[in-house]
Amino acid sequence: MQPYVCYTTKDGVLYAIAIEFPQDELILNIPKPADDAKVVMLGCDKVLPWRYENGKMIIDTTPLKYNDLKSTAAWTFEIRQ
């Protein structure tokens, strides 16, 4: 089941807001980001690995641990290109 995701931008940075926490990966239907794009979850300093396949950005969320989660309502992923 794909989590519900909302998007917003500010100063050229894309933010993907997941309403349900993505257990293993977050799949985004967005144009391909730059090859050197960095993805972090707001409130956590970990840079998350990602790949782009079949027109979708797939963010690996397995590096996130319970203690990294600062929210229980929504989770925002920053995609900085």
C-alpha distances in whole Angstrom, upper triangle without the diagonal:
4,6,9,12,16,19,22,25,28,31,29,26,23,21,17,16,13,13,10,11,9,10,11,11,11,11,13,15,18,21,22,24,27,27,28,26,25,22,22,20,23,25,25,27,25,24,21,21,19,19,19,18,18,18,15,16,14,15,16,15,16,20,19,21,21,24,23,21,23,21,19,18,16,17,18,19,22,22,26,28
4,6,9,12,15,19,21,25,28,26,23,19,17,13,13,10,10,9,10,8,10,11,9,8,7,9,11,15,18,19,20,24,24,25,23,22,19,19,18,20,23,22,25,23,22,18,19,17,17,17,16,16,16,13,13,12,13,14,14,16,19,18,20,20,23,21,19,21,19,18,16,14,14,15,15,19,19,23,24
4,6,10,13,16,19,22,25,24,21,17,15,11,10,6,7,5,7,6,9,11,10,8,8,10,12,15,19,20,20,24,24,25,22,21,17,17,15,17,20,20,22,21,20,18,18,17,18,18,18,18,17,14,14,13,13,14,13,15,18,16,18,18,21,19,16,18,16,14,13,11,11,12,13,16,17,21,23
4,7,10,14,17,20,24,22,20,16,14,10,8,6,5,6,9,9,13,15,13,10,10,10,12,14,18,20,20,24,25,26,22,22,18,18,16,17,20,21,23,22,22,19,20,19,20,19,20,19,18,15,15,14,15,16,15,18,21,19,21,20,23,20,18,19,16,15,12,10,11,12,13,16,17,21,23
4,7,10,14,17,20,19,16,12,10,6,5,5,6,8,10,10,14,15,13,9,9,8,10,11,15,17,17,21,22,23,19,19,15,16,14,15,18,19,21,20,20,17,19,17,18,17,18,19,16,13,13,13,13,15,15,18,20,18,20,20,22,20,17,18,15,15,13,9,9,9,10,13,14,17,19
4,7,11,14,17,16,14,11,8,6,5,7,8,11,13,13,17,18,16,12,12,10,11,12,15,17,17,21,23,23,19,19,16,16,14,15,18,19,22,21,20,19,20,18,20,19,20,20,18,15,14,15,15,18,17,21,22,20,23,22,24,21,18,18,16,16,13,10,10,9,10,12,13,16,19
4,7,10,14,13,11,7,6,5,6,9,11,14,15,15,19,20,17,13,13,10,11,10,13,15,14,18,20,20,17,16,14,15,14,14,17,19,20,21,19,18,19,17,19,18,20,20,17,15,14,15,15,18,18,22,22,21,23,24,25,21,19,19,18,18,16,12,12,9,10,10,11,13,15
4,7,10,10,8,6,5,7,8,12,14,17,18,18,22,23,20,16,16,13,14,12,14,16,15,18,21,20,17,16,15,15,14,14,17,19,20,21,20,19,21,19,21,20,22,23,19,17,16,18,17,20,20,24,24,22,25,25,26,22,20,20,18,20,17,14,13,10,11,10,11,12,14
4,7,6,5,5,6,9,11,15,17,20,20,21,24,24,21,18,18,15,15,13,14,16,14,16,19,18,15,15,14,15,15,14,17,19,20,21,19,19,21,19,21,20,23,23,20,18,16,19,18,21,21,25,25,23,26,27,27,23,22,21,20,22,20,17,15,12,11,9,10,10,12
4,5,5,7,8,12,13,17,19,22,23,23,26,27,24,21,21,18,19,16,17,18,16,17,20,19,16,15,15,15,16,14,17,19,19,21,19,20,22,21,23,22,25,26,23,21,19,21,20,23,23,27,26,24,27,28,27,24,23,21,21,23,21,18,17,13,13,10,11,10,12
4,6,9,11,14,17,20,23,26,25,26,29,29,26,23,23,20,21,18,18,18,15,16,19,18,15,15,16,16,17,16,19,20,20,21,20,21,23,22,23,23,26,27,24,23,21,23,22,25,25,28,27,26,29,30,29,25,25,24,24,27,25,22,20,16,15,12,12,10,11
4,7,10,13,16,19,22,25,25,24,27,27,24,21,20,17,18,14,14,15,12,12,16,15,12,13,14,15,17,16,19,20,20,21,18,19,20,19,20,20,23,24,20,19,17,20,19,22,23,26,26,25,28,29,29,25,25,24,25,27,25,22,19,16,14,11,9,8,8
4,7,10,13,16,19,22,21,21,24,23,20,17,18,15,16,13,13,14,11,12,15,14,10,10,10,12,13,12,16,17,16,17,15,16,17,16,18,18,21,22,19,18,15,17,16,19,19,23,22,21,24,26,25,22,21,21,21,23,22,18,16,12,10,7,6,5,7
4,7,10,13,16,18,18,18,21,21,17,14,14,11,13,10,11,12,10,12,15,14,11,11,10,11,12,12,16,17,17,17,15,15,16,15,16,16,19,20,17,15,12,15,14,17,17,21,21,20,23,24,24,21,20,20,19,21,20,16,14,10,8,6,5,7,8
4,6,10,13,15,15,15,18,19,16,13,13,11,13,11,14,14,13,15,17,16,13,12,10,10,9,9,13,14,15,16,14,14,16,15,17,17,20,21,18,15,13,14,13,16,15,19,19,18,20,21,21,18,17,16,16,18,16,12,10,6,6,5,6,9,11
4,6,10,12,12,12,15,16,13,9,10,8,11,10,13,14,13,16,18,18,14,13,10,10,9,10,14,15,16,16,15,14,15,14,16,15,18,19,16,13,11,12,11,14,13,17,18,16,19,20,21,17,16,16,15,16,14,10,8,6,5,7,8,11,14
4,6,9,10,11,14,16,13,10,12,10,13,13,17,18,17,20,22,21,17,16,13,12,10,10,13,14,17,17,16,15,17,16,18,19,20,21,19,16,14,14,13,15,14,17,18,16,18,18,19,16,14,14,12,12,10,7,6,4,6,9,11,14,17
4,5,6,7,11,13,11,8,10,10,13,14,18,19,18,22,23,23,19,17,14,13,10,12,14,15,18,17,17,15,17,16,18,18,20,21,19,16,14,13,12,14,12,15,17,14,16,16,18,15,13,13,11,11,9,6,5,6,8,11,13,17,20
4,7,9,12,15,14,11,13,13,16,17,21,22,22,25,26,26,23,21,17,16,13,14,16,17,20,20,20,18,20,20,21,22,23,24,22,19,17,17,15,17,15,17,19,16,18,16,18,17,13,14,11,9,7,5,7,9,11,15,17,20,23
4,6,9,12,12,10,12,13,16,18,22,23,23,26,27,27,23,22,18,17,14,15,17,17,20,19,20,18,19,19,21,21,22,23,22,18,17,16,14,15,13,15,17,15,16,14,17,16,12,14,11,9,8,7,8,11,12,16,18,22,24
4,6,9,9,9,12,14,17,19,22,22,22,25,25,25,22,19,16,14,11,13,14,14,17,16,17,15,17,16,19,20,21,23,22,18,16,14,12,12,9,11,13,11,12,11,14,12,10,12,10,8,9,7,7,10,11,15,17,20,23
4,6,6,5,9,11,15,17,20,20,20,23,23,23,20,18,14,14,12,14,16,15,18,16,16,13,14,14,16,17,18,19,19,15,14,11,9,9,7,9,12,10,12,12,15,14,12,14,13,12,12,10,9,11,11,15,16,19,22
4,6,8,11,14,18,20,23,22,22,25,24,24,22,20,16,15,13,16,17,16,18,16,16,13,14,14,17,18,19,21,21,17,16,12,11,9,7,7,10,9,10,11,14,13,12,15,14,13,14,13,12,14,14,17,18,22,24
4,7,10,13,17,19,21,20,20,23,22,22,20,18,15,15,14,17,18,17,18,15,15,11,12,12,13,16,16,18,19,15,14,10,9,6,5,5,9,9,11,13,16,14,14,18,17,17,18,16,14,15,14,17,18,21,23
4,6,10,13,15,17,17,17,19,19,19,17,15,12,13,12,16,18,16,18,15,14,10,10,9,11,12,13,15,15,12,10,6,5,5,5,7,10,10,13,15,18,15,15,18,18,17,18,15,13,14,12,15,15,18,20
4,6,10,12,15,15,15,18,18,18,16,14,11,12,11,15,17,16,18,15,14,11,11,9,11,12,13,14,14,10,8,6,5,7,7,10,12,12,15,16,19,16,15,18,17,16,16,13,11,11,9,12,12,16,18
4,7,9,12,12,13,17,17,18,16,15,13,14,14,17,20,19,20,18,16,13,12,10,10,9,10,11,10,6,6,5,6,9,10,13,16,16,19,20,23,20,19,21,20,20,19,16,14,13,12,14,13,16,18
4,6,9,10,11,15,16,17,14,15,12,14,14,17,20,20,21,19,17,14,14,11,11,9,10,11,9,6,5,6,8,11,13,16,18,18,21,22,24,21,20,22,20,21,19,16,14,13,11,12,11,14,15
4,7,9,11,15,16,18,16,17,15,18,18,20,24,23,24,22,20,17,17,13,12,10,10,10,7,5,7,9,11,15,16,20,22,22,25,26,28,25,24,25,24,24,22,19,17,16,14,15,13,16,16
4,6,8,12,14,16,13,15,14,16,17,19,23,23,23,22,19,17,16,13,12,10,11,11,7,6,7,10,12,16,17,21,22,22,26,27,29,25,24,25,24,25,23,19,18,16,13,13,11,13,13
4,6,10,12,14,12,15,15,18,19,21,25,25,25,23,20,18,17,14,12,9,11,10,7,7,8,12,14,17,20,23,24,24,28,30,31,28,27,28,27,28,27,23,21,18,16,15,12,13,12
4,7,8,11,10,13,13,17,19,21,25,24,23,21,18,16,14,11,9,7,9,10,7,7,7,10,12,16,18,21,22,23,27,29,30,27,27,28,28,29,28,24,21,19,16,15,11,12,10
4,6,8,6,9,10,14,16,18,22,21,20,19,15,14,13,10,10,8,12,13,11,10,8,11,12,15,18,21,21,22,25,28,28,25,25,26,26,28,27,23,20,17,14,12,8,9,7
4,5,5,9,11,15,18,20,23,22,20,19,15,15,13,11,11,10,14,16,14,13,11,14,14,17,19,22,22,23,27,29,30,26,27,28,28,30,29,26,22,19,16,14,10,9,6
4,6,9,11,15,18,21,24,22,20,18,14,14,12,10,9,9,13,15,14,14,11,13,13,16,18,21,20,22,26,29,29,26,27,28,29,31,30,27,23,21,17,15,12,11,8
4,6,10,13,17,19,21,19,17,15,12,12,11,10,11,12,16,19,17,16,13,15,14,16,18,20,19,21,24,27,27,24,25,26,27,30,30,26,22,20,16,14,10,9,7
4,7,10,13,15,18,17,15,14,10,10,10,9,10,11,15,18,16,14,11,13,11,14,16,18,17,18,22,25,25,21,22,23,24,26,26,22,19,16,12,10,7,6,4
4,7,10,12,15,13,11,10,7,7,8,9,11,13,17,20,18,16,12,13,10,12,13,16,15,15,19,21,21,18,19,20,21,23,24,20,16,14,10,8,6,5,7
4,7,9,12,11,10,8,6,5,7,8,11,13,16,19,17,14,11,11,8,10,10,13,12,12,16,18,18,15,15,17,18,20,20,16,13,10,7,6,5,6,9
4,6,9,7,7,6,5,6,9,10,14,16,19,22,21,17,14,13,10,11,10,13,11,10,13,15,15,11,12,13,15,17,17,14,11,8,6,5,7,9,12
4,6,6,7,7,8,8,11,13,16,18,21,23,22,18,15,14,10,11,9,12,11,9,12,13,13,9,9,10,11,13,14,11,7,6,4,6,9,11,15
4,5,8,9,10,11,15,16,19,21,24,26,24,21,18,17,14,15,13,16,14,12,14,14,13,10,9,9,10,13,13,11,7,6,6,7,10,12,16
4,7,9,12,13,17,18,22,24,27,30,28,24,21,20,17,17,14,16,14,11,12,12,11,8,8,6,9,12,14,12,9,9,10,10,14,15,19
4,6,9,10,14,16,20,22,25,28,27,23,20,19,15,14,12,13,11,9,10,11,9,6,8,8,11,14,16,14,11,10,10,11,13,15,18
4,6,9,13,16,19,22,25,28,27,24,20,19,15,15,13,14,11,10,12,14,12,9,11,12,15,18,19,17,14,13,11,11,13,13,17
4,6,9,12,16,19,22,26,25,21,18,16,12,11,10,11,8,8,10,13,12,9,11,13,16,18,20,17,14,13,11,11,13,13,16
4,7,9,13,16,19,23,22,19,15,14,10,10,10,12,9,10,13,16,16,12,14,16,18,20,21,18,15,13,10,10,10,11,13
4,6,10,13,16,20,19,16,12,10,7,6,7,9,7,8,12,15,16,12,14,16,18,19,20,17,14,13,9,10,10,12,14
4,7,11,14,17,17,14,11,9,6,6,8,9,9,11,15,18,19,16,17,20,21,22,23,20,17,15,12,12,11,13,14
4,7,10,13,13,10,7,5,4,6,9,11,11,13,17,20,21,18,19,21,22,23,23,20,17,15,12,12,10,12,13
4,7,10,10,8,6,5,7,8,12,14,15,17,20,23,25,22,22,25,25,26,26,23,19,18,15,15,12,14,14
4,7,7,6,4,6,9,11,15,17,18,20,23,26,28,24,25,27,27,27,27,23,21,19,16,16,13,15,14
4,6,5,7,7,11,13,16,18,20,22,25,28,30,27,27,29,29,29,28,25,23,22,19,19,16,19,18
4,6,9,10,14,16,19,21,23,25,28,30,32,30,29,32,31,31,30,26,24,23,21,21,19,21,20
4,7,10,13,16,19,22,23,24,28,30,32,29,28,30,29,29,28,25,23,21,19,19,16,18,17
4,6,10,13,15,18,20,21,24,26,28,25,24,26,26,26,24,21,19,18,15,16,14,16,16
4,6,10,12,15,17,18,21,23,25,22,21,24,23,24,23,19,17,15,12,13,10,13,13
4,6,9,12,14,15,18,20,22,20,19,22,22,22,21,18,16,15,12,13,12,15,15
4,6,9,10,11,15,17,19,16,16,19,19,19,19,16,13,12,9,11,10,13,14
4,6,7,9,12,15,17,14,15,18,19,19,20,17,14,14,11,13,13,16,17
4,6,6,9,11,13,11,11,15,15,16,17,14,11,12,10,13,14,17,19
4,5,8,11,13,11,12,16,17,17,19,17,14,15,14,16,17,20,22
4,6,10,11,10,12,15,17,18,20,18,15,15,14,16,16,19,21
4,7,8,6,8,11,13,14,16,15,12,13,12,14,16,18,21
4,5,5,7,11,13,13,16,15,13,15,15,18,20,22,25
4,5,6,9,10,10,14,14,12,15,16,19,21,24,27
4,5,8,10,12,15,15,13,16,16,19,21,23,27
4,6,9,11,14,13,11,12,13,15,18,20,23
4,6,7,10,10,8,10,12,15,18,20,23
4,7,9,9,8,10,13,15,18,20,24
4,6,6,7,10,12,15,19,21,25
4,6,8,11,14,18,21,24,27
4,7,10,14,17,20,23,26
4,7,10,13,16,19,23
4,7,10,13,16,19
4,6,10,13,16
4,6,10,13
4,6,10
4,6
4
